[in-house]
């Protein structure tokens, strides 16, 4: 998997993970608890739940079509590779 990624991307990904780890370690457990608490409060907010439901319903058909397209492309690639 890693072999197919460009070197710049791999380097950027590693740097990003390292920076995230350092900042996360400095923030500590207290900040983590604050973030989790804020996430749970937002998730239980009625307006946010309504907006999420609307977004889910409005994108359902598009997501299904994209999934079918991906399956079709994968099948085509598999058939061509078998030749």
N, C-alpha and C positions, 0 to 999 in steps of 0.2 A: 504494500500500500504506500509506504513512504517513498519508495523508489520512483513512483510516478509523479510526485509533487516537485515543482521547481525548487531549487535551492533557496531562492529568496523567500519563498512562501514558508518553507520549513524553518528557516532562520527566524522569520518574523513570528511564527507560531510559538517557537521555543522561547523567544524573548517575551512575548505576550503572556505566556503561561508563567514564566519566572516573575515578571512584574506583578501579575495578579496574585501569585503566591505570597510575595513579600508584603504587598499591601494588605492582603487578607490576614496574614500573620500579625501584622502591626495593629490591625483593627481589633483583634481579639474576640473573645467569646461574647462580651457585652454588646459589641456592635453587631455581631452575628444575630444575637437575640433580638436586637432592635429591628434589624432587617426582616427577620422572620415574622415578628409581630406586625410590622407595617404591611407585609405581604398578606398575612392572614386577615388583617383588617380590611384591606382593599378587596380581597377575594370574597369577603362576606358582605360587602357593600351592595345593596340592591341595584343601584344604577349601573355599577360595573357588571354585575351578573346579567342585567338586561342587555347591555351593550354587547357583551360576549355572546349571548344567545342570538342576537340579531346578526352579528358578524358570522357566527357559525352557520346559521340558516342561509344567509345570503351567499356564502362561498361554497356550500355543500356541492352544488352541481359542478362548479369549476374544479373543485378538488377531485371529484369522481372522474371527470373527463381527463384531468392530468394523470391520474393514476392509471386509467386505461391506456393513455398514450405511452406512458413509461413501460407498461407491460408489453405493448405492441413493439416498441423500440427494442426492448430486451429480447423478445422472441425473434425479431428480424436479425439482430446481431448474433444470437445463438445459432440461427439457421445458416447464416453466412459463414460463421466460424467452422461449422460442421462440414462445409463443402471441401 
